[in-house]
Amino acid sequence: MHALSSLALIWAAILLATILARWSRLTPVLWFLFLGAVMVNTGLLPLKADPFIAGFAELGIIVIMFAIGFEEDTNNFINSVKKSWGIAFFGGLAPFIAAYLVADYFWNDINISLMCGLTMTATAVSLTMVSLRSEGLMNSLAATRIMTSAVIDDIASLALVAILVPIASGASEISIGGISIIVLKSITFFLLITLLGAWVFPHKPKGWIGKIPIIGRFGIRHILRFGDGEHASLTILLMAVLVGLLAHTFGFHPAVGAFMAGLILKQEYFHFGDGEKAYKQTAHIIDNIAFSWLGPVFFVHLGSQIIFDFQIFISIIPQIIALTLSLFFAQIFSAAIAARYTGGMGWAGSFMIGFGMLGRAELAFVVMDIAYVQSKIIPTEVFYTLMFTAFCLNVAVPLTIRFWKPYYIKEQEKLNM
């Protein structure tokens, strides 16, 4: 019963966090973390989580990463890569270097520096989209470029997590042979995912795959349409877990596999009967599971890892200030300059992209969980520093977008004249 009591408290906190997020216009993730920390420090949640809650939280982040990949249109993503690759590359490289250098200065440990760099590389696209929507800019060119760049950043970050975490945790040696093995495993895993997405999943497999018995006649659409699509949600959730297990077999975090499973699923696979209805219904169910009642458990559980210590907080104020300011300027200027010279954007639109890429949420907290909770790579002081830095950057997103909106609108009006 103790586990069920904890779950009831966590779900109540999720509901409260959702209300507070609407009131404050901040991402719910921040409130999930905050309430998780409050509950554990006030004794409402135990210091050591029940295995049931820990497992529930692990499943939550798998579903979240699957949902993020599932929401992304693969074709739109590929078509937007040409205009967004520079934003993604430089807008991800600069924060990584900034975070790495700051961490190296304060802690002088290569593994800690790598984890800090990885944590601060990927953009919180959900936070930015909510902020842009609230300002009426959801369908703007800047929003499209931010979305594509963020997805590219996420994929690159997931690949780096897959390669660097085993090295930093000591699971693999820091040697040419050890790195080569990790790289080979990464390539093999992503080739298998490509094989699934390009040849096995389609209902009309291409090339020699089409000659294989069973696979050559049936694709994922035939499985999804079983029972008139009533079990489609169960089918794709099973797929997320199975590909997550495949990723784990290769030594990666299951969230890596879940994200890739979602990315290679296409809307056309749901074209049976009323295909549009089947897809929308399934997407709604997955979205509800990931962002309403299961996925948020991960963030509340992660927040419960913050056992507040006033002395630690005071001691890391210089680190928080240095890391926040470094990332603030590195992210804005790297993304803006890249958008201007590789994406063909005007300066106002370029800086809007820079502001929109400031946030750090889902993937950042996944890396923190791996580095602090699971692998014990970073100490408590670093974990606190990353948490508070992410909080400051996320608060900056809606504020900077609102401040910069008039300049962006003015530039767009001039371009449309």
Secondary structure, 3 states (H helix, E strand, C coil): CHHHHHHHHHHHHHHHHHHHHHHHCCCHHHHHHHHHHHHHHCCCCCCCCCHHHHHHHHHHHHHHHHHHHHHCCHHHHHHHHHHHHHHHHHHHHHHHHHHHHHHHHHHCCHHHHHHHHHHCCCCCHHHHHHHHHHCCCCCCHHHHHHHHHHHHHHHHHHHHHHHHHHHHCCCCCCCHHHHHHHHHHHHHHHHHHHHHHHHHCCCCCCHHHHHCCCCCCCCHHHHHCHHHHCCHHHHHHHHHHHHHHHHHHCCCCHHHHHHHHHHHCCHHHHCCCCHHHHHHHHHHHHHHHHHHHCHHHHHHHHHCCCCCCHHHHHHCHHHHHHHHHHHHHHHHHHHHHHHHHCCCCCHHHHHHHHHHCCCCCHHHHHHHHHHHHHCCCCCHHHHHHHHHHHHHHHHHHHHHHHHHHHHHHHHHHHHHC
